[in-house]
Amino acid sequence: MISNEIKQKLIQIVGPENYDDSKAGRLAYSYDATPQFQSLPDAVIAPRNTKEVSEIVKICNEYRIPIVPRGSGTNLCAGTCPIEGGIVLIFKHMNKILEIDEENLTVTVQPGVITLDLIQAVEEKGLFYPPDPSSMKISTIGGNINENSGGLRGLKYGVTRDYVMGLEVVLANGDIIRTGGKLAKDVAGYDLTRLFVGSEGTLGIITEATLKLIPMPETKKTMLALYEDLEAAARSVSAIIANKIIPATLEFLDQPTLEVVEAYAQIGLPTDVKAVLLIEQDGPKEVVERDMKKMEQICREQQAISVQVARSEEEANALRTARRSALSALARLKPTTILEDATVPRSEIAKMVKAINEIAQKYNVKICTFGHAGDGNLHPTCPTDARDRDELERVEKAFEEIFAKAIELGGTITGEHGVGVMKAPYLEWKLGAEGIAAMKAIKQALDPNNIMNPGKVFAKSTRKRVVVTR
Amino acid sequence: MTTVKEREKIQQQFQERMNEDELLNCMRCGFCLPTCPTYIESGFQESHSPRGRIALMKAVVDGLIEPDEDVERSLNMCLGCRACEPVCPSGVRYGHLLEEARDIIAQNKKHPLFVRIIRKMVFNGLFPHQNRMRMLTALLGFYQRSGLQSLVRRLGILNILPKHLATMEKVLPNVPTWKEMNDRPQHLAPEGTKKRRVAFFTGCLMDTMFMETNDATMKLLQLAGCEIVIPPGQTCCGALHGHSGEKNDAKELAKRNIEAFEQLNVDYIITNAGGCGAFLIEYDHLLKDDPHWAERAKAFTAKIKDISAILVEMEFHKKGLSLPEQIVTYQDSCHLRNVMKTAHEPRLLLQSIEGVEFREMKDADRCCGSAGIYNIVQPDMSMQILDYKMEQVKKTKATTIVTANPGCLLQMKLGIEREGLSEHVRAVHIVDFLLEAVKASQQQTNNQIQKKTG
């Protein structure tokens, strides 16, 4: 609870129009895109600048009020659900692109900038910002940095982390620090920039970021490979990489996913095949043509029944957009849609796809799989009904086993969605008790009063580890 | 103000009547946010977004919050443009949820006496009675023609009205006379070979205030080879009622319309107002729980088609029409686009006219802020949305704004007036524009023949 005295102090900082503690206003920020998590904050505050953020944080630190920074609330780990109440900080005023530096190839932005707006703004200048999470039309850069978002172009171009060069951060005590900068080389001290990327708002509030840009690739081509056999598609992925080709995009969609995506997008996706790969390459024309030809050949060798190259950019874009809608489209099937993002080394992708199907059968649950196969990042998704307790329990068990399997194959419990509340009970499976202890030490040092997005990343107790049986 | 008792009742009815599966179907991905005009214009307030409103409805069902003033404000602020529906990958039918929620609130809340009287007058006393609609329009006609209008304007009497309403008075079309309105056809033969037999849904406002547009519609249908039946038993579509929480009245109107049309043995029922068409095409949803009417409603909705869709089907865009050179832009009617899924056809028709340089404005698919009676009940938000719209119009340098719904048309005219552009820019319904092109083309042919023979 926020006492009236504290409320007045906060209003003094941001003005009454930027402080909302109405029931409806709070409810609207009680959730993100993660199913089954909802919790009301005590207030929603929209600061106008870094100084205001700092003053708010100081008050929160003094009175031990939890503070949850939130972009557009599209994350999938309940990372922005205010499970311990407190203040949700929104960045609707801090949404400017401050500078596009064409000499240093950087862009400096405030956290509230929508990812796609940034991408389009730099593309107008012939520059390229590759991280493209499926929610990029909605998500903010601040959210992307805090979650270290990936996307369809991750396998060739890396993820958000690889493009953050410098940050302005408000620490839990209200101090404002600047990390990194427009520098290709910089080893002055610890790499705090990387520490804050993916920290899910648990270490500080990011108020500004300088991001790396690269030149726009000259050309791009897109194709769709169709398969009668799930594992043949997965084997193609490993074969492409093993042949030393790194495509810009290498996405996998299974039949149930294809069906729902087509139901939504209506662009003529094949729904009578078991799986498709959406493959893209960009770069100089000759390289793109050569790679596409080679990949087509590999797909055919791996029993692709057909390989179709997109005839126009519109067609290619329709395919990408359709792929990005996969998760939400799966929500058509059942009231509740639970998805994970278990990730394995890409050489293991066929084994993982096979294991997911076996686990689904074992627990008698439906699991649809799509994802960024090219970087080993799969999204097994389970359409279920939260009201069906029995099934929900089986779903949970199935996912636990998927996590365990991923780790066994040298993978991780989350590739790009983050830990948040959702995967916190499993973090120790990946890190071990010592790994958790090291991370907690960092958290303790930077946020001793645990006001920064409390309840995230670290769980109160770890899930008992399941033993994978074959 | 809602009393505690009213709130309890509203909450209880939310639990009984709101479709829980539909509410759960929203997985809160937020794909709807960038398409929501009120989310954008409110400065990205989640409670003014579709995702936020669905969360509020669900929270009332779950008992997490009460249906207080803020919840109501959020629901009232919604334009009902339904731009969130085509972009929703999960296929949530937001419009249906909103309609149900508004109905529950309206039916359980005691409005102040004057609001009740006005609602009763408008919803029950006026729209369902075409003769009264004519009477009112005739009064407006008297006002316009008798010199009263110029007197009122000279004396500045309208200045007592809020500015946007005063401007609205300026942009109302010159309406037909009482006699003209009462002398309506019931059957029209096609010009040339008969290719289709269609019924025409005239609409209440369209057949009075916008009668010229209705005449143009029928003329185009005839030219396209349609035999037209205009059943006199038809009435207002009920959209206004449905969107304002008067669902039962809407159902009664729907039944009357189904009865008027179902025996006609026509290929299509044609509409020329996106708002009406979209409501007619969802009669099957409106009457889905009524065993006596559900099937009949389905048969009715299967025949609904917008004028531009049938014109394209009849290859009207291949007629080789022409007009004097002009830049044209098109403002989508939200309901025509998002519910009737007709967006390509009007553009195709416009682009087919020689002399027309068609320029798509940015966010042409975003609501103009008219939204039924929204511009009257939510003037601030409506005008804010309109200002953005006019900015986009200006960027195209268009001299003609074409639209496909009377509400949008008036709003565009209002926008032109507000921007002081009335000297150079006009707004026109697509059928009037097409008929203009037909006439211009005929004139051209006549001139050519004269030249040759002369």
Chai-1 contact restraints between the chains, C-beta under 6 A:
chainA,res_idxA,chainB,res_idxB,connection_type,confidence,min_distance_angstrom,max_distance_angstrom,comment,restraint_id
A,S22,B,D70,contact,1.0,0.0,6.0,A-B,restraint_1
A,K23,B,I65,contact,1.0,0.0,6.0,A-B,restraint_2
A,A24,B,S47,contact,1.0,0.0,6.0,A-B,restraint_3
A,A24,B,L56,contact,1.0,0.0,6.0,A-B,restraint_4
A,A24,B,D70,contact,1.0,0.0,6.0,A-B,restraint_5
A,A24,B,V71,contact,1.0,0.0,6.0,A-B,restraint_6
A,A24,B,S74,contact,1.0,0.0,6.0,A-B,restraint_7
A,G25,B,S47,contact,1.0,0.0,6.0,A-B,restraint_8
A,L27,B,A59,contact,1.0,0.0,6.0,A-B,restraint_9
A,L27,B,I65,contact,1.0,0.0,6.0,A-B,restraint_10
A,A28,B,E46,contact,1.0,0.0,6.0,A-B,restraint_11
A,A28,B,S47,contact,1.0,0.0,6.0,A-B,restraint_12
A,A28,B,G52,contact,1.0,0.0,6.0,A-B,restraint_13
A,Y29,B,E46,contact,1.0,0.0,6.0,A-B,restraint_14
A,Y31,B,R28,contact,1.0,0.0,6.0,A-B,restraint_15
A,A33,B,R28,contact,1.0,0.0,6.0,A-B,restraint_16
A,A33,B,C29,contact,1.0,0.0,6.0,A-B,restraint_17
A,S72,B,G30,contact,1.0,0.0,6.0,A-B,restraint_18
A,T74,B,G30,contact,1.0,0.0,6.0,A-B,restraint_19
A,K92,B,G43,contact,1.0,0.0,6.0,A-B,restraint_20
A,K92,B,F44,contact,1.0,0.0,6.0,A-B,restraint_21
A,K137,B,P34,contact,1.0,0.0,6.0,A-B,restraint_22
A,I138,B,G30,contact,1.0,0.0,6.0,A-B,restraint_23
A,I138,B,L33,contact,1.0,0.0,6.0,A-B,restraint_24
A,Y264,B,P89,contact,1.0,0.0,6.0,A-B,restraint_25
A,S325,B,P89,contact,1.0,0.0,6.0,A-B,restraint_26
A,S328,B,M27,contact,1.0,0.0,6.0,A-B,restraint_27
A,S328,B,C29,contact,1.0,0.0,6.0,A-B,restraint_28
A,S328,B,F31,contact,1.0,0.0,6.0,A-B,restraint_29
A,S328,B,P89,contact,1.0,0.0,6.0,A-B,restraint_30
A,S328,B,S90,contact,1.0,0.0,6.0,A-B,restraint_31
A,A329,B,P89,contact,1.0,0.0,6.0,A-B,restraint_32
A,A331,B,M27,contact,1.0,0.0,6.0,A-B,restraint_33
A,A331,B,S90,contact,1.0,0.0,6.0,A-B,restraint_34
A,R332,B,S90,contact,1.0,0.0,6.0,A-B,restraint_35
A,R332,B,G91,contact,1.0,0.0,6.0,A-B,restraint_36
A,P335,B,D21,contact,1.0,0.0,6.0,A-B,restraint_37
A,P335,B,L24,contact,1.0,0.0,6.0,A-B,restraint_38
A,T337,B,M27,contact,1.0,0.0,6.0,A-B,restraint_39
